[in-house]
């Protein structure tokens, strides 16, 4: 299955669970892409135990998952894109939704 995940929260527990879900999907062989939008673009910096969402994001990317991050949302927070969270557009988000067989939001 092709799975798209839209992550829109900076709540540590919610973001951590969304990214654990993404990692579980990869482990089960599903093509999985994550689009970070709104407050979700801040998850790379969420590193406090027990909800290390940033670590889950790194594990997802290291396992071959695709991460995209809303460029406007990053810029609005004074952040630049990174190797882990590349600047992306609403067109990229739409492409993810069109590509996916299922879309889940957190």
Long-range contacts (C-beta under 8 A, 24 or more apart in sequence): 1-30, 1-31, 1-101, 1-102, 2-30, 2-31, 2-32, 2-99, 2-100, 2-101, 2-102, 3-30, 3-31, 3-32, 3-33, 3-100, 3-101, 3-102, 3-103, 3-104, 4-32, 4-33, 4-34, 4-35, 4-96, 4-97, 4-99, 4-100, 4-102, 4-103, 4-104, 5-32, 5-33, 5-34, 5-35, 5-103, 5-104, 5-105, 5-106, 6-34, 6-35, 6-37, 6-40, 6-93, 6-103, 6-104, 6-105, 6-106, 7-34, 7-35, 7-36, 7-37, 7-40, 7-43, 7-105, 7-106, 8-36, 8-37, 8-38, 8-39, 8-40, 8-105, 8-106, 9-38, 9-39, 9-40, 9-106, 10-39, 10-40, 10-42, 10-43, 10-46, 12-46, 12-48, 12-51, 12-53, 13-51, 14-106, 15-40, 15-43, 15-46, 15-51, 15-53, 15-56, 15-106, 16-46, 16-51, 16-52, 16-53, 16-56, 17-106, 18-104, 18-106, 19-43, 19-53, 19-56, 19-57, 19-59, 19-60, 20-56, 21-104, 21-106, 22-56, 22-60, 22-65, 23-56, 23-59, 23-60, 23-63, 23-65, 26-60, 26-63, 26-64, 26-65, 27-63, 32-60, 32-65, 32-66, 33-65, 33-66, 33-67, 33-68, 33-96, 33-99, 33-100, 34-60, 34-65, 34-66, 34-67, 34-68, 35-68, 35-69, 35-70, 35-88, 35-92, 35-93, 35-96, 36-67, 36-68, 36-69, 36-70, 36-73, 36-85, 37-69, 37-70, 37-73, 37-93, 38-70, 38-73, 39-73, 40-69, 40-70, 40-73, 40-106, 41-69, 41-70, 41-73, 41-74, 41-77, 41-79, 41-85, 42-77, 42-79, 44-82, 44-84, 44-85, 57-84, 57-85, 58-84, 68-92, 68-93, 68-96
